[in-house]
Amino acid sequence: MYLEFWGAARSTTGTLHLLEINGRRFALDCGLFQGRREETWRRNKDFPYPPESFEAVVLSHAHIDHSGNLPNLAKQGFTGKVFATSATADLCEVMLRDSAHVQEQDIAYVNKQKAKRGEKPFKVLYTHDDVERVLSRFVSESYGRAFPVSDGLECTYLDAGHILGSAIVVLDARENSVRRRIVFTGDLGRRNLPILRDPEIPDWADVLILESTYGNRRHEDISTCQDKLRQIIERVVERGGKIIVPAFAVGRSQEFVYCLHQLFNAGHLPRIPIYVDSPLAVRATEIFRSHPECYDAETQAMTDRRDDAFGFAGVRYVETVEESKSLNAQPGPYIIISASGMCEAGRILHHLKNNIEDPKNCVLVIGYMAENTLGRKIVERQSEVKIFGEPYQLRAEVAIMNAFSAHADSEELFGFAQTLAEGGRLRHIFVVHGEPERSTPLVERLRAELGGVQVHYPERGARYEL
C-alpha cells in the first residue's frame, strides 16, 4: 500500500496524489497546474504513469486546480470512474467545458501575438470532445454514506465547507491483512463562512493528507470583512474609479455577491452597478441555487423566505463578449467580479489590461494567488506586469482582503490534525498544497506538538509505503 505525490507537492496547484492498493492505482484529484506558460504546458501534459493504468479518480471538489486535468487524463487513455459529490459533478460539467473554451480563446489570442513575433504557437491541452469523454465517467455520491471505489477500497465523503460540494475524502483501504484509514482534506474550509455548512472532522484516521495553503497565517475575522470592504468601496467610489475583483467563478464569486447583498440591504454602501462578468459564474450560480442541501442554516432561511442570496437590485450577470467589452468604455464607479481567480485566464485579463494603469481604479484581491501567477505579481505590487505577453504599468490601487479566503488558516489546520491525533490512531501526516514558506511553519508545529505522529512534507514524486 503506497502513496505518491505528483501535484500540489510543495506548491498549491495541480493537485494529484496517487494511492496504490493491491497493485491497483487510484488518483486523489487531477488538477491543472498554473504558473509560467511553458512549465504549465509541460507539467499538465505529462502524467507519471500511463492514464489507462488508473482504475478510478476520487475527486474532492470542482476547483480547476483539483479537477481541471481530468479531460487530459481521459484524452490519454483513462477509462475508469470519477467519483464526486452530486454538486461537484454538476459544477465540473460546466467548469470543465468552460476550461476547454477558455483555453481555446486564450491560446488563439496568445498565438496571434506570437505569430507577429515569428514564434512557435502553443497547443491546447484538451478539447471539448475530451471534456465530454471524461464527463461520461462521473459517478455522483452523497455526503456521509460509504461507497465502494474498488475491491479493498471504500470511500465516505464528509463536508469540507470550502466550496459547494467540496468533500473531505475518507478512504478505508484493505490489502491482505493490512487495513488503513486515509483522510484527504482536499481544500479545507473555515467555520462561519457564508452560504455553506462548517467543515466536518472524521472520528479517526491512520493517515492524514492535509492541505496547507495558509499554514503560516491567521485570517482576519470574517466578521470584520464588511467594514473593511465598505471602506475600500467608499474611497474608490469617491474618486470615480472601478473596482476589479479577480474571483474564482465557483465559490468566491457567490460569497462576494452574498456579502455585497448584505451591505447594500443594510444601507451601508452607495448603490453602484455590480457586474459579474463570467459566463461560468452565471452557470455556477444557478448550480448553487439548485443544491440547497449544501447550505448553512442562515442561507437556508433566506431561501425559505424566497430571498435570493445571489441576486439583488444592482447586480448584473454578464454573459456575452460584447457586453463584457462594453464595460471598458463605461466610466466608473462600479464593481466588476470576473474569473479566473489567479488572473491566469479568462475575461479578468481583459479588464486588468484596460484598467490596471489608471490610479483611480482598484484591484481588490479576495483569494490566494499562487506563485508565478499574474495575480501573485499584482499582490506583490510589481511595477510592471505582463498581460497576454505585453507589459503594463501597475498604477491602480491594490487592496487585499484575506477574510474572504475559503481555506482554513494555520490554527484551523492545526486544530483539524490535533483532533484526529486525539483519536490515538493517527501515525502519518502528509502536508501538501502549500508553498514552502507557508507550509514549513505548520510542519514544524505539527512535529513539535503531536508526539508519536510522523509529519512529512513530500516533494514532487515522493513515494511512501503505508
C-alpha positions as CSV (number, residue, x, y, z in Angstrom):
1,M,0.0,0.0,0.0
2,Y,1.6,3.2,-1.2
3,L,1.0,7.0,-1.5
4,E,2.7,9.1,-4.1
5,F,2.6,12.9,-4.5
6,W,2.7,14.4,-8.0
7,G,0.8,17.7,-7.8
8,A,0.4,20.3,-5.2
9,A,3.5,18.9,-3.5
10,R,5.4,21.9,-2.1
11,S,3.1,24.1,-4.3
12,T,-0.5,25.0,-4.4
13,T,-1.8,24.0,-7.9
14,G,-2.3,20.9,-9.9
15,T,-3.3,18.5,-7.2
16,L,-2.6,14.9,-8.0
17,H,-2.0,12.3,-5.3
18,L,-1.8,8.6,-6.1
19,L,-2.8,5.7,-3.9
20,E,-1.7,2.2,-4.8
21,I,-3.5,-0.8,-3.3
22,N,-3.4,-4.5,-4.3
23,G,-1.5,-3.4,-7.4
24,R,-4.2,-1.0,-8.5
25,R,-3.7,2.7,-8.9
26,F,-6.1,5.4,-7.8
27,A,-5.9,9.2,-8.2
28,L,-7.0,11.7,-5.5
29,D,-7.9,14.7,-7.6
30,C,-6.5,15.6,-11.0
31,G,-6.0,19.3,-11.2
32,L,-4.4,21.8,-13.6
33,F,-1.1,23.2,-12.7
34,Q,-0.9,27.0,-13.0
35,G,2.2,29.1,-13.4
36,R,4.7,30.0,-16.2
37,R,3.1,29.1,-19.5
38,E,5.9,26.7,-20.8
39,E,6.2,25.0,-17.4
40,T,2.4,24.8,-17.1
41,W,2.1,23.1,-20.5
42,R,4.8,20.5,-19.7
43,R,3.5,19.7,-16.2
44,N,-0.1,19.3,-17.3
45,K,0.6,17.3,-20.4
46,D,2.6,14.5,-18.8
47,F,1.4,12.1,-16.2
48,P,3.7,10.0,-14.0
49,Y,2.1,6.7,-15.2
50,P,0.0,5.7,-18.3
51,P,-3.5,7.1,-17.7
52,E,-5.0,3.8,-18.7
53,S,-3.4,2.3,-15.6
54,F,-5.6,4.4,-13.3
55,E,-8.6,2.5,-12.1
56,A,-10.5,5.5,-10.7
57,V,-10.3,9.1,-9.6
58,V,-11.7,10.2,-6.3
59,L,-12.4,13.9,-6.5
60,S,-12.5,16.2,-3.5
61,H,-14.1,19.3,-5.2
62,A,-14.6,21.1,-8.5
63,H,-12.0,23.9,-8.5
64,I,-9.9,23.7,-11.6
65,D,-6.6,23.2,-9.7
66,H,-8.2,19.9,-8.4
67,S,-10.3,18.8,-11.4
68,G,-9.1,20.6,-14.4
69,N,-6.7,18.0,-15.9
70,L,-9.3,15.2,-15.9
71,P,-10.1,15.7,-19.7
72,N,-6.4,15.3,-20.5
73,L,-6.3,12.1,-18.4
74,A,-9.3,10.8,-20.5
75,K,-7.7,12.0,-23.7
76,Q,-4.6,9.9,-23.0
77,G,-6.5,6.7,-22.2
78,F,-8.2,6.8,-18.8
79,T,-11.5,4.8,-18.8
80,G,-12.2,4.4,-15.1
81,K,-14.8,6.1,-12.9
82,V,-14.6,9.6,-11.4
83,F,-16.3,9.7,-8.0
84,A,-17.6,13.1,-6.8
85,T,-20.4,14.6,-4.7
86,S,-23.5,15.5,-6.7
87,A,-22.8,19.2,-6.5
88,T,-19.2,18.7,-7.5
89,A,-20.3,16.6,-10.5
90,D,-22.7,19.3,-11.6
91,L,-20.1,22.0,-11.2
92,C,-17.5,20.0,-13.1
93,E,-19.9,19.7,-16.0
94,V,-19.8,23.5,-16.6
95,M,-16.3,24.2,-15.3
96,L,-14.5,21.6,-17.5
97,R,-16.4,22.7,-20.6
98,D,-15.5,26.3,-19.7
99,S,-11.9,25.3,-19.2
100,A,-11.7,23.9,-22.7
101,H,-13.4,27.0,-24.1
102,V,-11.1,29.5,-22.2
103,Q,-8.0,27.6,-23.3
104,E,-9.0,27.8,-27.0
105,Q,-9.8,31.5,-26.7
106,D,-6.6,32.4,-24.8
107,I,-4.3,30.3,-26.9
108,A,-5.8,31.9,-30.0
109,Y,-5.1,35.3,-28.7
110,V,-1.6,34.5,-27.5
111,N,-0.7,32.7,-30.7
112,K,-1.8,35.8,-32.7
113,Q,0.8,37.8,-30.8
114,K,3.4,35.0,-31.2
115,A,2.8,34.9,-34.9
116,K,3.6,38.6,-35.1
117,R,7.0,37.8,-33.5
118,G,7.6,34.8,-35.6
119,E,7.4,32.5,-32.6
120,K,6.2,28.9,-32.4
121,P,2.5,28.6,-31.4
122,F,1.1,26.9,-28.3
123,K,-1.3,24.0,-28.5
124,V,-4.4,23.5,-26.4
125,L,-4.1,20.9,-23.7
126,Y,-7.5,19.3,-24.4
127,T,-10.7,20.0,-26.4
128,H,-14.5,19.9,-25.8
129,D,-14.5,16.3,-27.0
130,D,-12.1,15.3,-24.3
131,V,-14.3,17.0,-21.7
132,E,-17.4,15.1,-22.8
133,R,-15.4,11.9,-22.8
134,V,-14.5,12.3,-19.1
135,L,-17.9,13.7,-18.0
136,S,-19.4,10.4,-19.0
137,R,-17.1,8.7,-16.4
138,F,-18.6,10.6,-13.4
139,V,-20.4,8.8,-10.6
140,S,-22.3,11.0,-8.1
141,E,-22.2,10.2,-4.4
142,S,-23.8,11.7,-1.3
143,Y,-22.2,13.0,1.9
144,G,-21.9,10.7,4.8
145,R,-22.6,7.4,3.0
146,A,-19.8,4.8,2.4
147,F,-19.5,3.6,-1.2
148,P,-17.1,1.1,-2.9
149,V,-14.4,2.5,-5.1
150,S,-12.9,-0.9,-5.9
151,D,-12.2,-4.2,-4.3
152,G,-10.5,-3.4,-1.0
153,L,-11.2,0.4,-1.1
154,E,-14.2,2.2,0.3
155,C,-14.9,5.9,0.4
156,T,-17.0,8.2,2.5
157,Y,-17.4,11.9,1.7
158,L,-17.7,14.4,4.6
159,D,-18.5,18.1,4.1
160,A,-15.3,20.2,3.7
161,G,-17.0,23.6,3.9
162,H,-14.7,25.0,1.1
163,I,-17.0,25.4,-1.9
164,L,-20.3,23.9,-2.9
165,G,-20.0,20.1,-2.9
166,S,-16.4,20.1,-1.5
167,A,-15.6,17.0,0.4
168,I,-13.1,15.6,2.9
169,V,-12.3,12.2,1.4
170,V,-12.3,9.3,3.9
171,L,-10.8,6.2,2.4
172,D,-10.9,2.8,4.1
173,A,-8.3,0.6,2.4
174,R,-7.6,-3.1,2.8
175,E,-4.6,-5.0,1.4
176,N,-4.4,-8.6,2.6
177,S,-4.4,-8.3,6.4
178,V,-3.4,-4.6,6.4
179,R,-6.2,-2.0,7.0
180,R,-5.6,1.7,6.8
181,R,-7.9,4.7,7.0
182,I,-6.6,7.6,4.9
183,V,-8.2,11.0,5.2
184,F,-7.6,13.6,2.5
185,T,-8.8,17.1,3.3
186,G,-8.9,18.3,-0.3
187,D,-9.2,22.1,0.4
188,L,-10.4,22.5,3.9
189,G,-12.9,25.3,4.5
190,R,-13.5,27.6,7.5
191,R,-16.1,27.8,10.2
192,N,-18.7,30.5,10.0
193,L,-18.3,31.3,6.3
194,P,-21.4,32.4,4.4
195,I,-23.6,30.0,2.4
196,L,-22.0,26.7,3.3
197,R,-22.0,24.4,6.3
198,D,-18.9,24.2,8.5
199,P,-16.3,21.5,7.9
200,E,-16.7,18.1,9.5
201,I,-14.0,16.1,11.1
202,P,-13.8,12.3,10.9
203,D,-13.7,10.2,14.0
204,W,-10.3,8.8,13.4
205,A,-7.6,8.2,10.8
206,D,-4.3,6.3,10.4
207,V,-3.0,8.7,7.7
208,L,-3.9,12.3,7.0
209,I,-3.2,14.2,3.8
210,L,-3.5,17.8,5.0
211,E,-3.6,21.0,2.8
212,S,-1.5,23.9,4.0
213,T,-2.3,26.9,1.7
214,Y,-2.3,29.2,4.8
215,G,-0.1,27.1,7.1
216,N,1.7,30.2,8.4
217,R,-1.1,32.7,8.6
218,R,-4.1,33.6,10.7
219,H,-7.0,35.0,8.7
220,E,-8.8,38.2,9.6
221,D,-12.1,37.5,11.4
222,I,-14.9,37.1,8.9
223,S,-17.0,39.4,11.0
224,T,-14.6,42.3,10.2
225,C,-14.7,42.0,6.4
226,Q,-17.9,44.0,5.8
227,D,-16.5,47.1,7.4
228,K,-13.1,46.9,5.6
229,L,-14.9,46.2,2.3
230,R,-17.2,49.2,2.8
231,Q,-14.1,51.4,3.4
232,I,-12.4,50.2,0.2
233,I,-15.6,50.7,-1.9
234,E,-16.3,54.2,-0.5
235,R,-12.8,55.6,-1.3
236,V,-12.8,54.2,-4.8
237,V,-16.3,55.5,-5.4
238,E,-15.3,58.9,-4.2
239,R,-12.6,59.2,-6.9
240,G,-14.8,57.7,-9.6
241,G,-12.8,54.5,-10.1
242,K,-13.6,51.0,-10.9
243,I,-13.1,48.0,-8.6
244,I,-11.8,45.0,-10.4
245,V,-12.2,41.8,-8.4
246,P,-10.5,38.6,-9.7
247,A,-12.5,35.7,-8.2
248,F,-13.0,32.1,-8.8
249,A,-16.2,31.6,-10.7
250,V,-17.2,28.9,-8.2
251,G,-17.3,29.8,-4.6
252,R,-15.6,33.1,-4.2
253,S,-17.9,35.0,-6.7
254,Q,-21.0,33.8,-4.9
255,E,-19.6,34.6,-1.5
256,F,-18.6,38.1,-2.5
257,V,-22.0,38.8,-4.1
258,Y,-23.6,37.5,-0.9
259,C,-21.6,39.9,1.2
260,L,-22.4,42.8,-1.1
261,H,-26.1,41.8,-0.8
262,Q,-25.9,42.2,3.0
263,L,-24.1,45.6,2.8
264,F,-26.5,47.1,0.3
265,N,-29.6,45.8,2.0
266,A,-28.4,47.3,5.3
267,G,-27.8,50.7,3.6
268,H,-24.1,50.6,4.3
269,L,-23.0,51.3,0.7
270,P,-24.0,53.7,-2.1
271,R,-25.9,51.9,-4.8
272,I,-23.4,51.4,-7.7
273,P,-23.6,48.9,-10.5
274,I,-22.1,45.4,-9.9
275,Y,-21.2,43.2,-12.8
276,V,-20.4,39.5,-12.5
277,D,-18.5,39.1,-15.8
278,S,-18.1,35.4,-16.2
279,P,-20.4,33.0,-18.1
280,L,-19.1,30.3,-15.8
281,A,-20.0,32.2,-12.7
282,V,-23.5,32.7,-14.1
283,R,-23.9,29.0,-14.7
284,A,-22.3,28.1,-11.4
285,T,-24.6,30.4,-9.5
286,E,-27.6,28.5,-11.0
287,I,-26.0,25.3,-9.7
288,F,-25.6,26.9,-6.2
289,R,-29.4,27.7,-6.3
290,S,-30.1,24.0,-7.2
291,H,-28.1,22.5,-4.3
292,P,-29.7,23.8,-1.0
293,E,-28.6,20.6,0.7
294,C,-25.2,22.2,1.0
295,Y,-26.4,25.5,2.6
296,D,-25.9,26.5,6.2
297,A,-28.9,27.4,8.4
298,E,-28.8,31.1,7.6
299,T,-28.7,30.7,3.8
300,Q,-31.4,28.0,4.0
301,A,-33.6,30.5,5.9
302,M,-33.1,33.1,3.2
303,T,-34.2,30.5,0.6
304,D,-37.2,29.7,2.7
305,R,-38.1,33.4,2.6
306,R,-37.6,33.4,-1.1
307,D,-34.8,35.9,-0.7
308,D,-32.2,35.2,-3.4
309,A,-28.8,35.2,-1.8
310,F,-27.1,35.6,-5.2
311,G,-29.2,38.2,-6.9
312,F,-30.4,41.6,-5.9
313,A,-31.0,45.1,-7.3
314,G,-27.8,46.4,-8.9
315,V,-26.2,43.0,-9.7
316,R,-26.0,42.2,-13.4
317,Y,-24.7,38.9,-14.7
318,V,-22.7,39.4,-17.9
319,E,-22.6,36.6,-20.5
320,T,-21.8,37.9,-23.9
321,V,-18.4,39.1,-25.1
322,E,-20.0,42.3,-26.5
323,E,-21.4,43.1,-23.0
324,S,-18.1,42.4,-21.4
325,K,-16.2,44.6,-23.8
326,S,-18.6,47.5,-23.4
327,L,-17.8,47.7,-19.7
328,N,-14.3,49.1,-20.5
329,A,-15.9,52.1,-22.2
330,Q,-18.2,52.7,-19.3
331,P,-17.0,55.3,-16.7
332,G,-16.8,54.4,-13.0
333,P,-17.7,53.9,-10.3
334,Y,-18.7,50.3,-10.5
335,I,-17.6,46.8,-9.4
336,I,-16.5,44.0,-11.8
337,I,-16.2,40.5,-10.5
338,S,-14.5,38.3,-13.1
339,A,-12.7,35.0,-13.4
340,S,-10.1,33.5,-13.3
341,G,-9.3,33.8,-9.6
342,M,-5.5,33.8,-10.1
343,C,-5.7,36.1,-13.2
344,E,-4.2,33.4,-15.4
345,A,-7.0,33.1,-18.0
346,G,-10.5,34.4,-18.9
347,R,-12.1,37.8,-19.0
348,I,-10.4,39.2,-16.0
349,L,-7.2,39.5,-18.1
350,H,-9.0,42.0,-20.5
351,H,-10.4,44.0,-17.5
352,L,-6.9,44.2,-16.0
353,K,-5.4,45.2,-19.3
354,N,-7.8,48.0,-19.7
355,N,-7.8,49.3,-16.1
356,I,-4.6,48.4,-14.3
357,E,-2.7,51.6,-15.4
358,D,-5.3,54.0,-14.0
359,P,-4.6,55.1,-10.4
360,K,-8.3,55.8,-9.9
361,N,-9.1,52.1,-10.1
362,C,-8.6,49.4,-7.6
363,V,-7.7,45.7,-8.0
364,L,-9.4,44.0,-5.0
365,V,-7.8,40.6,-4.2
366,I,-10.0,38.3,-2.2
367,G,-8.3,35.0,-2.7
368,Y,-5.0,33.2,-2.7
369,M,-2.6,33.8,-5.6
370,A,-0.2,31.0,-6.4
371,E,3.5,31.6,-7.1
372,N,4.4,32.9,-10.6
373,T,0.8,33.7,-11.5
374,L,-0.2,37.2,-12.6
375,G,-2.3,37.5,-9.5
376,R,0.7,37.0,-7.3
377,K,2.6,39.6,-9.2
378,I,-0.2,42.1,-8.6
379,V,-0.3,41.2,-4.9
380,E,3.4,41.8,-4.7
381,R,2.7,45.2,-6.4
382,Q,5.3,44.7,-9.1
383,S,5.6,48.0,-11.0
384,E,5.2,46.3,-14.4
385,V,3.3,43.1,-15.2
386,K,2.7,41.2,-18.4
387,I,-0.8,40.5,-19.7
388,F,-1.1,38.5,-22.9
389,G,2.7,38.8,-23.1
390,E,2.6,42.6,-23.3
391,P,3.9,44.9,-20.5
392,Y,1.6,47.1,-18.4
393,Q,2.3,49.6,-15.6
394,L,0.6,48.7,-12.3
395,R,-0.7,52.1,-11.2
396,A,-4.1,51.0,-9.8
397,E,-4.5,50.6,-6.1
398,V,-4.1,47.0,-4.9
399,A,-6.3,46.1,-1.9
400,I,-6.1,42.7,-0.2
401,M,-8.8,41.0,1.9
402,N,-7.8,37.7,3.4
403,A,-11.1,37.4,5.4
404,F,-12.8,36.1,2.2
405,S,-10.5,33.1,2.0
406,A,-12.3,29.8,1.8
407,H,-9.2,28.0,3.1
408,A,-8.6,27.1,6.7
409,D,-5.9,29.2,8.3
410,S,-2.9,27.9,10.4
411,E,-5.0,27.5,13.6
412,E,-7.8,25.7,11.9
413,L,-5.5,23.4,10.0
414,F,-3.6,22.5,13.2
415,G,-6.8,22.0,15.1
416,F,-8.1,19.6,12.5
417,A,-4.9,17.5,12.7
418,Q,-4.9,17.7,16.5
419,T,-8.4,16.5,16.8
420,L,-7.6,13.5,14.6
421,A,-4.5,12.8,16.6
422,E,-6.5,12.7,19.8
423,G,-8.2,9.5,18.5
424,G,-4.9,7.7,19.2
425,R,-4.5,6.0,15.8
426,L,-3.0,8.8,13.6
427,R,0.5,7.8,12.6
428,H,1.3,9.8,9.5
429,I,0.5,13.4,8.3
430,F,1.5,14.4,4.8
431,V,1.4,18.2,4.4
432,V,0.5,19.2,0.8
433,H,-1.0,22.1,-1.2
434,G,1.3,24.8,0.2
435,E,4.4,26.7,-0.8
436,P,7.4,26.1,1.5
437,E,7.2,29.5,3.3
438,R,3.6,28.8,4.1
439,S,3.8,25.1,4.9
440,T,7.1,24.8,6.8
441,P,5.8,26.6,10.0
442,L,2.8,24.2,10.1
443,V,5.0,21.2,9.5
444,E,7.3,22.3,12.4
445,R,4.4,22.9,14.7
446,L,2.8,19.5,14.0
447,R,6.1,17.8,14.6
448,A,6.7,19.7,17.9
449,E,3.2,19.3,19.3
450,L,1.8,16.0,18.0
451,G,4.1,13.4,19.6
452,G,4.1,9.9,18.0
453,V,2.9,11.2,14.6
454,Q,5.3,11.3,11.7
455,V,4.9,14.5,9.8
456,H,6.1,14.6,6.1
457,Y,6.3,17.4,3.6
458,P,6.7,15.4,0.4
459,E,8.5,16.6,-2.7
460,R,7.0,16.0,-6.1
461,G,7.3,12.3,-7.0
462,A,7.9,11.2,-3.4
463,R,6.6,7.6,-2.7
464,Y,5.7,6.3,0.8
465,E,4.8,2.8,2.0
466,L,1.9,2.8,4.4
